[in-house]
Amino acid sequence: MKKEFEYLVEVDKSEIDFNRHVANHIYFKWMSDTALAHTDYCGFTMEGFIESGASFFAKTNTINYKKAVALGDIVVIQTWVEPASRASSLRKFIMTNKETGALIATAETLYAYVSFSTGRPILIPEHVKRGFGT
């Protein structure tokens, strides 16, 4: 069963660009922050991955923007991991405005599970798949 997770962010002045809305790179930061919080929620730590000798590395990120976000908005970011393949995993995101419920963006990140020693993808261990509910 998928382990869904919800993460909240309040838009800060430092995240606003010259168009007076959240800068594109901030969405990627939110995705990364949400993924790390979800990973912790699922019982995994950076130290654990370091000790295991492997971790997830982003291969591709895709964001489909639907509505602009402004200073002070609170963004609800929902995430989950789709069923994993042998050495890769797809994480999905839905971002909505907490106050209005409006869809802000959908996004996904494709990860490869990579050995630190070889720098090459390796099989995702079963306990990791189970931990994320995939």
N, C-alpha and C positions, 0 to 999 in steps of 0.2 A: 504494500500500500504506500502511495506517495506520501512523503512527509512535507506538507505545504508549510510555508513560513511567511510571516508578515513583518515588515520593517517600515518604520516611519521616519521621514526626514522633513524638517522644516527648512524652506528655502531661505538661505542666508544672503546678505548683501554681496558677499564675496563671490557668489555663484551666478550673479547677474552679468550679462554681457552688454555691449553697446546697443543691442536691439531691445533692451529692457525686459529680457526674459532669461531663463536659465540657459547657460552656455552648453553647447553640445557635449563637451568633454565631461561635464558634471554628471550627465546621465551614466556614463561609463563608470565613474567613481561610485555612484550610488549602486550600480549593479555589482561592483566588486565588494563594496561594504556589505551589501545585503547577502551576497554569496558567502562571505566570511562569517557573518553572524549566523546564517543558516547552517553552515558547516559545524560551527561550535554547538548549536542547538541539537544537531544530530550526533553529538558526542565525539567529534574529531577536533584535534588541535594541530596547530602548526608544528609543535614539538613532536607529536605523534607521526606526522607525515615525514618530518626530518629523520626521525629514528627508523622509519620503515624504508627509507631510501628512495621514495617516489612521491609524486604529488601531481595535482591537476594543473595543466598549463593551458591558457586560452589559445585556441586556434583561430576562431572567428567570433566577432561580435556583430549583431544586427539589431538596429533599433528602428521601429516604425513609429514616427512621431504623429500624434493625433491632435494634441492641443497644447498650447504654450503654458508654461508655468511661470508664475510671478513671485516677487518678493513676498515672504510671509506665508505663502501657500504651504499646506502640509500635504505631502505626497505619501500615499500608502503604496508600498511595493510588495507585491506577492510573488513568491518564487517557489519553484519545485524542480526536481530533477526527473527527467523522462527516463524510461527504462534504458539502461546503459548497454552499449555494445561491448565487444571484447576489450577495447583499449580507449574508447572515447565515451563521452557523456554530454548530453544536451540539457542545459539549464534554461528554463523559461521564466519570464518576468511579465507581470502586468502592473502598470503604474496608474493609479487613479488619484483624483483630487479628493481629499478626505471630506471637505465641506460639501462639495457639490456631487461627488460620485462620478464626475466626468472622467472618461478614459483619456489619459495623458499620452501613454505609449505602451506598446508591446515590444518585447525584446527577447533575445536569446543569445547564449554563449555556448559555443561548442568547445569542449575541453578534451585534451588528450591526457592520458595518465602516463607520466614520463618518469623513467628512472633517472635519478640524479647522476649516477656513475656513468651511464652511457649516453644520456641525452636523447634516448629513443623511447617511443611509446612501448608500454608493456601492458599485460593483462591487468584489468582492474580486479583486485581481490574481492572475493564473494562477500566478506564481512563489510567491505566499504560499500558495495552495492546495496546490501541489506540495510546498512546504517542510513542511507539516503532514501530507503524505501523503493529502490528500483529492482 
